[in-house]
Amino acid sequence: MVPDSFRTDESHSMWVGGVRIADLAEQYGTPLYVMDEASMRSRIESYVSLLSDVRVNAQVFYAGKAFLCSAMAQWLRQWPVGLDVVSAGELYTALSSGFDPESIAFHGNIKTADEIRYAIQAGVRYIVVDSLAELQMVEELAGKSDRRVPILLRLTPGIDAHTHAFIRTGQFDSKFGFAMADGISDQAVTLALASPHLDLMGFHAHVGSQILETEPFVANAETLLEYAQVWHRKSGWWPQVLDIGGGFGVRYNAEDDPPPLRPMFERIAQKFEAMTPPGCSVPQLAIEPGRSIVGEAGVTVYRVGAIKTVPGGKCFISVDGGMGDNIRPALYQAKYAAGLDGHGPDEARNVVTVAGRYCETGDVLLSEVTLPEAKAGDLLVTFVTGAYNYSMASNYNRVPRPAVVLVANGQSHVWVQRESWQDLVRLDRLMHSPS
Ligand SMILES: Cc1ncc(COP(=O)(O)O)c(C=O)c1O
């Protein structure tokens, strides 16, 4: 729930990465995204070591959609991890930071011809194809290139992971992938296998995000293996890779209790071995964790502004950020834990609502949370904001996006600069003067 290096001192000041949060706010301004290097490092290292211990060949692809910037792509290069990108912009960010294209999986439920061309020219590890129209387009563009293009097919296995509807993707009526229920996935496999320009390397399925159970992941692996067995019996083809996606849950609040991953990956690896037909190689197990690597590493620091109690007694604390830097509460009622810097656990507490600064009634960061008595100028810190906060940020109301600062060993490093007012108008063009 808090970054690994988080602590409070005797005056209840909060520290992350050996740096006082109040000093970060002073130096970089607020709102401010702070990422704890130690938390990201420990999580990525535990995925890498966990997967190197399981009995099958396995590969981690960090899901860049959770949090990506040039420095993040560079930082990831310390480990043998790949990157899952979903747009030409993410691909460009990775490549321009020196990330090896061979370690990049290119996803997305709609990719433009330009994006597909770019991915083919860059030489990504594979393109994860999402629809029949896209399969045709990739095949056509692959035909114009000088190599067979490796692809995975994204399948929707009909697994209903218990999570919020907007972040559930494995059920049959999802916008993602080829449904396995109505024969579309069979058509896609048939076309891919027949193509002289495509190399069908395997299947992918992602069943949802913030999943706090083991069974959906195991069921997903099993479903992909069973489907591969069907194709092996039909055609002799057998996948080199089966990618079970990401979605491993984190502790947003005290009630969230993610299951241990080691026994789950061991069960999945056993299935990979047991369900591989004799004479075939066990496929590579690929996973795409995003949130579980960066989520708990991040905190956001806000400055408290107006405080008001409205008729009926509800108390609003307004802060200098909100849905522009964290859309998740407004988008899917995500709940966050928060604290006030410099306030001890023994102080009297009130139930308050923390409102954002954006012109939407729904811009509420925290509904009915219990916090110590706040005053204007205090620093409010929200926890577990490392995933899907910066990456989903917007300039709504023409508010510049906050800086991202990495903290480690008592030092802070700017990973993304705060936007300026000039940045806001940088791409604007003035009207032609009237003639
Ligand atoms: C295909 C795919 N892979 C990986 C992820 C990462 O999920 P998470 O950040 O929850 O691990 C997502 C999230 O939407 C996804 O759609």
The ligand as a MOL file (V3000), in Angstrom:
LIG
                    3D

  0  0  0     0  0            999 V3000
M  V30 BEGIN CTAB
M  V30 COUNTS 16 16 0 0 0
M  V30 BEGIN ATOM
M  V30 1 C -3.0930 -6.9930 -23.0800 0
M  V30 2 C -2.7210 -6.4320 -21.7760 0
M  V30 3 N -1.5850 -6.8390 -21.2030 0
M  V30 4 C -1.1900 -6.3400 -20.0160 0
M  V30 5 C -1.9580 -5.4060 -19.3450 0
M  V30 6 C -1.4520 -4.8860 -18.0380 0
M  V30 7 O -2.3220 -5.0970 -17.0050 0
M  V30 8 P -1.8840 -4.7450 -15.5270 0
M  V30 9 O -1.2670 -3.3990 -15.5560 0
M  V30 10 O -3.1420 -4.7730 -14.7620 0
M  V30 11 O -0.8860 -5.7820 -15.1090 0
M  V30 12 C -3.1710 -4.9690 -19.9010 0
M  V30 13 C -4.0010 -3.9780 -19.1990 0
M  V30 14 O -4.9770 -3.4950 -19.6180 0
M  V30 15 C -3.5550 -5.5010 -21.1620 0
M  V30 16 O -4.6990 -5.1180 -21.7380 0
M  V30 END ATOM
M  V30 BEGIN BOND
M  V30 1 1 1 2
M  V30 2 1 2 3
M  V30 3 2 2 15
M  V30 4 2 3 4
M  V30 5 1 4 5
M  V30 6 1 5 6
M  V30 7 2 5 12
M  V30 8 1 6 7
M  V30 9 1 7 8
M  V30 10 2 8 9
M  V30 11 1 8 10
M  V30 12 1 8 11
M  V30 13 1 12 13
M  V30 14 1 12 15
M  V30 15 2 13 14
M  V30 16 1 15 16
M  V30 END BOND
M  V30 END CTAB
M  END
